[in-house]
Amino acid sequence: MIWGFGLVGLVGYVALVVFGSRWSKPRTGALPMSQPSKSYRAADTLTVTSWNLGFAGLGAKADFKIDGGRYLRPLSRGEISTAAQGIAQRLQELDSDINLLQESAGPSFLTRGVNLRHILTAAFSEQGASHWTDFASRFVPLPLKFDHGMSVFSRLTHSGCSAILLPQDDSYHVEFLKKYYGAMRLVVPGAEAGADWVFYNIHLSAYDKGAAARHAQMKAVMEQVITDYEAGCAVIIGGDWNMRVADTEFPHDTPPAQTHLMSEFPRSMLPDGWRLVVDPATPTVRTLSTPFERGKNGMSIIDGFVVSPNVSVLSVKTVDLNFEHTDHHPVTARFALR
């Protein structure tokens, strides 16, 4: 009898985990975000960095099973911890006013319990911070829980951060775990008599054949940002577009089967005056079918910015780090109001 109750309890718990994780949607609307410890209003120029952090688990030594590699957790806990600290240090060196970060994570199965978000928040303790979870398990403790998403950091005084859901694709990453796609929206008041700045942090689909979901997501983003622009705001969208935003080719010998889902950025979807802002000289992403070896892994440019017509681009640069701590490189740009 006791075994029977135990079995029923186990089945009930597994059902709770599966159904709770499969259909629980992420939070939308207003997100908690602290204010910077020192009050800085936005000037007419500012710097922004966009970086997919690969949850600090996809550095140069890593391959990744979901992307054609052998391992789901290719790095040790020590290597992930070192990568997380290295990412935080690099972001401090870049010294941007706004950081738009994708693939951040709390303590999770894929990070072997390393809390990347905590490390970043400690490194930027004087800045405003907000985190949004888009890929998570429910009712699962460590070491098996998943907790991944995006983060925004701002040294500038802001008037709020929020999250919106975008059209979804049909994929599940680990049978019953679904990654949801959305955008974080940060509003920063401008200088006196100047336009407010609105920043979007995005991470579009990667595994939809034909890029139909990516195009639908981009369409939804553009509809939202046009509303902000028409209200007089200066808009900057930064993130991982998972589409080629520059035509630059980099030598590699990765089989086509590992790169077939790469799609071209649909420039025709940008309204008149809106511009892509990328560094065409440096790759921002590598393939993960094998550990990184320059000339062997496929590389492309899929990370960068889109800006509204009232924003000038003063500079943009991708920092080549040989994918030391993540499978992406950071892109930093300096912008000004027109």
Secondary structure by P-SEA (a helix, b strand, c coil): caaaaaaaaaaaaaaaaaaaaacccccccbbbbbcccccccccccbbbbbbbcccccccccbbbccccccccccccaaaaaaaaaaaaaaaaaacccccccccccccccccccccaaaaaaaaaccbbbbbbbcccccccccccbbbbbbbbbbccccccccccccccccccccccbbbbbbbbbbbbbccccbbbbbbbbbccccccccaaaaaaaaaaaaaaaaaaaaaccbbbbbccccccccccccccccccccccccccccccccccccccccccccccccccccccccccbbbbbcccccccccccccbbbbbbcccccccbbbbbbbbbcc
